[in-house]
Amino acid sequence: MYNRKLEVAPIEGNNLIDTGKNWIEFCKVLRATKREGVEDLIKTLETTDFALAPASHAYHLSVKGGLCQHSLNTYEYALQLAGMVGLELDEESLIISGLLHDLCKVQSYKIKEILDKEYKDKTDQWRKKEAYVFESSFPTGHGTRSVILAQQWGIKLKKDEVLAIMYHMGFSDPLSQTKDFMQAWGEYPIVQIVAMADQLAVTHEDHVFMKNVKAKNLIKR
């Protein structure tokens, strides 16, 4: 029987994002809020993989640095959306909700080797490839976990920020079927703004950013 060590293809696109630049920008924007506990939060995040983690295991920005990039994108879209519809929302709250909505993903992605079922080599063997696998040791709801972590790590959240982060997945969240979600969605405009900003960021990352990258042959398939 033919035996050999299979070549392992690295994760595609893991050199696309300037992780150092994004981390500096993230800290700069967060510090601009002058919110109590910001420095404690930043110090804690420095001990995690926040600046290097992907935004998802296989979807939007599933590359090194994707989580921080996505957080910045969401905050920027939130500011733009609020202005477009004429909502005078607290900019500090938009920044905090946008930047911290996905803290739940910190320390949750591991790189593992899996079989690439879309590629075979000359010997008709499946190639192995690196892939992100989501493994959380904190089994709570997506948005709820982000709220808990933000406050555990030092920053105090206002009520509307808690709701915006908790329900940032909008109607794709199972919680959207609850009375509590509908009340938050209807009474707190920031909840809608952050949820829509998150989705716009995902759409941009999937269909513009990555598409342009592939068109420039920066990702080789």
N, C-alpha and C positions, 0 to 999 in steps of 0.2 A: 504493500500500500504506500502511495506517495505521501510522505510527510514533510512538512517544512513550516517554518514560522511565517505566518502571513504578515504582509506589510500592513501597517496601521496608518490609515490616512488621518491627518490632523483635522481638527475642526475647521471648517471653511470660514474664512473671514475674520479670524481671530487677531488680525493685525490692522483692522480697519479703523478702530476708534482710538483717539488720543486720550487714553485713560487719565493720564496725569493732568492734562488741561481741563478735562471735565470735572475732575475732583476739585481742583482749585476753584472753578466756576461755581460748583455746587456749594462749597463752603462760603464763598464770597456772598452769594445770594442769600443763603440761610442766615449768615451773620448780620446781613443788612436789616433783618427783622428786629434785631436787638431783643429777641424773646429770651426770657429767663430760661436757663438750661441748655441753650444752644451749644455752648462750648462743651458741656458734658456729653451731649449727643454726638458731636463731631469726634470727640476723643474716643468714644465707644465705637463709632463707625470705623475709625482708623484701625481698630483691632479686628475688624471683620473683612469680608470679601466684597463689601458694597461697591467699591470703585472698580472691581474687576469682574464681578458676577455678570452673567447674561440676564436679559430681561425675561427670558422664557427658555424652556428646554429645547424647543424645536420650532418656535413660531417667530414672533416679532423680536428682532435684535437678539437672536440666540447666539451671540458672540461675546467675546471678552469685553467688558465695559458697557454692555448693553443696558444693564439696570440703571446705572448712573445717567447714561445718555437719555434713556426713556423718562426718567424722573425729571430731568431738565426740560425735555420736550413737552411733557405734560403741564408743567408749571407755565411754560411760555404760551402754550395754547390756551390755558385757563385765563391768563391775563388778556389775551387777544379776544377771546369769546366774550368775556365780561364787558369789554369795551364795545364790541360790535353790537351787542344787544342793549347797550345803555344801562347796564347794572352798575351801581356804585358800590361794589363790594370792597371790603377791606383788603388791600393789596397784601398785607402781611399774612392774612389768612389764606389767600390764594397761593402764595409762595409756600407756606408750610404744608398745606393740603396737597399741592401738586408735587412737591419734592419728597414728601414722606409717605405717599399713598401706598407704595410697594415695599416698605421696609420688611414686610412679611417674607420676602424672597431672600433675605440675607442668610448666608450660611446654609442654603438649601440645595444648591446645585453641585453635583459631583461629576467629574469627567470619568467616563468609563468606556471600555472597548466593547463595541457591539458589531454584529455582522451587518455589512452593507448589502442589503438585498437588491440593490439596484446596480451592482457592479460585480463582475466575475473576471478573474485573471485568465491568462492563456491556458491554464490547467483546469479551467472550469471550476475553480474554487471561489467561494465568496470571499471578498476582501473584508478585512476588519477596518473599522473606522472609530475615531473618538466621537463621543456624543455626550451632551449634558443630560443628566438624569436628576429629576427632582426628588429629594428625600428630606422631608420635614420632620423634625422631632417635636414640633409644637402644633399638635392637631386641633387647631381652632379655625374659624372662618377666615377667609382671605383678608378682608378689610379689618376685621376685628383684631387679628394678630398684629397688623400694622399699628393700630391704635395702642394696643398694649405695649408693644416694643418701644414706640416713640416716648411714651410716658415712663416706662421702666428705665429708659436710657437718659432721662433727665429733663425732657422738655414738657411743659404744661400746655395742654391743648384746650382751646375754647370749645364750647358745645357744638357750634356749627362746623368747626374743623374736625371734631370727632365724627360727626355724621357724614361729612364729605369724604373722609378717608374710609369710613366703615362701608359706605354704599357706593364707592367709586366704580364698581363694575356695572352699575346701572341695572338694566333689566336682564342682563345675562347672569346676574347673581340669583341663586335660589331664594335669597332673602327678599327679592323684589316681589314675591308673592305675599309678603306679610303686611299687616296694617301699619306697623312701625315704619317700614320702608316707604309706603305711600304717603304717610304723614311727613316724613323727612323730605321726600321728593317735592311735595307740594308747598311746604312752609319755608324751606331753606333753599333759596336759589343757588347757593354755592354747591349744593349737592349735585344739581343738574350740570352746572358748569364744569366741575371737576370730572364727572363721569363722561361728559361729552369730550372734554379735553383729552382724557385718557384714550378714548376710542379714536379720536383724530390722530393722536400720536402713533397709535398702533397702525392705523391705515397708512400714514406717511412712511413709517418705518418698513412696512411690508411692501408697499407698492411704489414707493418713490426712492427712498434711500437704497434699499437692497437692489432694486431693479437697475438703478443708475450704476451701482457698483459692478453688477454683473455685466452690464453693457460695456463698461470700460475694461472688462477682463481682469478686474482685480480679484475676482473669485474665479478660480478655474475648476470646472466640473469635469 
